[in-house]
């Protein structure tokens, strides 16, 4: 069971990292898109 719990722990870390990436990356890129919109 210890092996399974370790696998689930790793999967949880990967999922949380992906969720943070999905939430944070758009907020970081929004200013870039706004600058591009101003130039066009």
C-alpha positions in Angstrom: 0.0 0.0 0.0 2.9 2.3 0.6 3.8 2.2 -3.1 0.3 3.0 -4.1 0.1 6.0 -1.7 3.3 7.3 -3.1 2.0 7.1 -6.6 -1.2 8.9 -5.7 0.9 11.5 -3.8 3.0 12.1 -7.0 -0.1 12.3 -9.2 -1.6 14.8 -6.8 1.5 16.9 -7.0 1.4 16.8 -10.8 -2.3 17.7 -10.9 -1.9 20.6 -8.5 1.0 21.9 -10.6 -1.0 21.7 -13.8 -3.9 23.4 -12.2 -1.7 26.2 -10.9 -0.1 26.5 -14.3 -3.5 26.8 -16.0 -4.7 29.4 -13.5 -1.5 31.5 -13.3 -0.2 31.4 -16.9 -3.2 33.3 -18.5 -2.9 36.0 -15.8 0.8 36.4 -16.7 0.1 36.5 -20.5 -2.9 38.9 -20.3 -0.6 42.1 -20.2 1.3 40.8 -23.3 -2.0 40.3 -25.2 -3.2 43.7 -24.2 0.1 45.3 -25.5 -0.3 43.4 -28.8 -3.9 44.6 -29.0 -2.7 48.2 -28.5 -0.1 47.9 -31.3 -2.6 46.5 -33.9 
